[in-house]
Amino acid sequence: MPVSCETTTELGIAVLTVSDTRSESTDTSGRYLQEALVSAGHHCRARHIVRDDIYQIRAILSAWIADDDIHAVLVTGGTGFSGRDSTPEAVSPLLDKTIEGFGEVFRALSLAEIGSSTIQSRALAGMANSTVIFCMPGSTGACRTAWTGIISEQLDSCHRPCNFVGVLQVRAGVE
């Protein structure tokens, strides 16, 4: 049965900030994503800051991927080219399917904002155990670009012609 578009489906979403320097008080990107998802009618099931360490990132993501109450994960940080940026390396092995278009569209949107520096973003997304994971750069501006330009619509059950909610509903038990 199709989802009514009078109201959007509420999803459980987790926010992970990957950073060696951010704290709860300085994590403006994680705070922005949490506020944006709640404003869109979703629930923030978890929010965590983790050091830029492949195995620590994987440990947190693995737990969230296994949690039936978490349908999506928003990861901010660790997508650049500095020595410790390791989000793509941490996340990629966990994915069942990649969402190639996310990185492509993010960089296209970002081009208008930061010019050719957008090629240094290794933004990526994919599905793991029916959980969608979006990885974006650590700046608040980049998170805003990703949320407003792509993610908010793809987590909105009323967005047409398609969105990810139908795939996530299978695991969430929503019909």
HELIX and SHEET records of a PDB file:
HELIX    1   1 THR A   28  SER A   39  1                                  12    
HELIX    2   2 ILE A   54  ALA A   66  1                                  13    
HELIX    3   3 THR A   87  VAL A   91  1                                   5    
HELIX    4   4 SER A   92  LEU A   94  5                                   3    
HELIX    5   5 GLU A  100  ILE A  114  1                                  15    
HELIX    6   6 GLY A  115  GLN A  120  5                                   6    
HELIX    7   7 THR A  140  ALA A  146  1                                   7    
HELIX    8   8 TRP A  147  ILE A  151  3                                   5    
HELIX    9   9 SER A  152  GLN A  154  1                                   3    
HELIX   10  10 VAL A  165  ALA A  172  1                                   8    
SHEET    1   A 6 HIS A  43  VAL A  50  0                                        
SHEET    2   A 6 GLY A  12  VAL A  18  1                                        
SHEET    3   A 6 ALA A  72  THR A  76  1                                        
SHEET    4   A 6 THR A 131  MET A 136  1                                        
SHEET    5   A 6 LEU A 124  ALA A 128 -1                                        
SHEET    6   A 6 LYS A  97  THR A  98 -1                                        
END                                                                             
